[in-house]
Amino acid sequence: MDFLSDICRDMGSGISIKNKRAYFEYHILDTYTAGIKLLGTEIKSIREGKADINDAFCTFIDGQLYVRNMQIAEYSHGSFYNHEAKRDRILLLNKKELAKLRTNIEEKGFTIIPLKIFTSERGFAKLEIGLAQGKKIYDKRETLKDRDAKLEMSRAMKR
């Protein structure tokens, strides 16, 4: 019985949704963990794993950092209190971190992208964001070549 309860507890706290395209399309220079201001049906939907951050990005609006284009599907058991799927959501960071991100964003070529949504031990949803610089086409080709070389090496080691 203890084994089953451990599995259920791990499944409840282990929600993690990753942005797989981020590391392919961008050089990640720095990462931060931010809280997200969510509604009740949004956190329930995230716990079910129904969120998508592949097209999302972060921007400053009136001095606050918002995540845009993050899609959280409507909660299946929600009534008329359900949320909009793609609304702007406030990110919660320290003033020092916000100031550092704002100065870096003003430089040419930098952007803030979400890397991963996860739930903390206390049940809060957190968003890992990264200060990123876009890759050029030849950088993406190098990434693909490196990935193929690692795959071939692992296959050769198994034989």
N, C-alpha and C positions, 0 to 999 in steps of 0.2 A: 504494500500500500504506500510506503514511503517513496518508492521508486516512481510510482505513477504521479504522486503529488509533486515531486521534483521536476518531472517532465512538463506538467501543466504550468508550474511556476516559471520555468525557463521559457516556455512558449509565450507566456503572457508578457514577459519583460524583454523578449528578444526580437521585437519588431525592428527591422532594418530595411529601408528601401534606398537603393543606391542609384546614382546617376552614372551609368556606365560610359556614356559618351564624353563626360567631362574630362577624363584623363587622356582621351584620344584627341580631343579638339583643343585642349588648353594645356599650358604649362602652369601647374599649381605652385604658387610661390609661398603662400602662407595660409593656414587654416584656422578657423575660429568655430566655437560651438555657441550657438545662439538659441535662446528660447523662442517659441512661436506663440503669439496670442491667437488662440483658437476658440471656436464655439464648441458646445458640447457634442453636437453631432459630428463635427470634424474630427475630434479626437477618437471617437468611436469608430469612424470610418478608417482612420489611420491604423488603429489597432487591428482592424480586419485586413490591413495590407492594401487598401484601395486608394493609393496615392501615386502620382506621377510627377517627377521633377525633371524630366529630360529636357523640356523646353523652357524651364524656369530661369529667371535671373533676378538679381537684387538691384534696387535703385534707391536713392535718397529722395524723399518727398517731405518738404517742410522740416528738415533736420532729423527725420526718423528714417530708419532703414526698413524698406518693405521688400517682400518677395512677391514677384509677379509671375503670372502664367503657371503657377503651381496648381495642379489639378488634384482635388480631393473629391472623390466620388460621393454622391449623396448617400447618406446612411439609409440602409434598406428598411429599418424599422422606424425611421423618423416620420413625423406627421407634417403638419404645415409649418413646424419649427425648423425644417431642414434648411441647410445652408446652400449658398451658390457654389458651384463646383470650382470656378476660376475667379476668385476674388483676391484683392491685394491683402496680404497679411503682414502685420507688424512683427519685426524681429527684435528681440530683447537682448541688448548688449550693454556693456559698460560705456561710460562717456569717453574714456581713453581709447577704447577699441573703435568706437564710432568715429572719433576724430582721426585716428590713424588710417582707417579705411577711406574716409572722405579725402584726405590728402593724397592717398595713393590712387584713388579713382580719378582725380583731377589730372593726373599724368596721362600721357597719351598711350593708348593700347591696353590699359588695365580694366578689368571688370570683376564683378563679384558674382559667383555662381554657386548654387547649392550642390553639395556633393552627396549628402546622405541625410535621410530622416530616420531617427531612431527614438525609442522610448527609454527614459531613464529608469532607475530602480524605483523611484517614487511614482512612476506612471506618467510623468510629463513628457510631451513630445519635444524633441530637440532637433535642430537643423545644423548640420555641419556645413559651413560655407567656406569657400576658398577664394583668395585673391588670385586672379588668374590673368594670364596673357595669352592671346590666341596664337596657335601654332600656324606656321606656314605649310604649304602643301608638301614641300620636301621633308619637313619635320614629321608629318604624318606618314609619309612613305618609310622613313627611317624607323618609326614605331612599328609599322607592319613588318618590316624586315627583321627587327629584333625579336618580335613576337614569334615569327616563323622559325627563326634560328633556335630560340629557346624550346619550342615545341619539338623540333627535330632532335635536339640534344636530349630531351627527356625521353623521346621514343628510343633513341640509340642506347641510353642507359638502362632502359627496361629490358632490352634484348640481351 
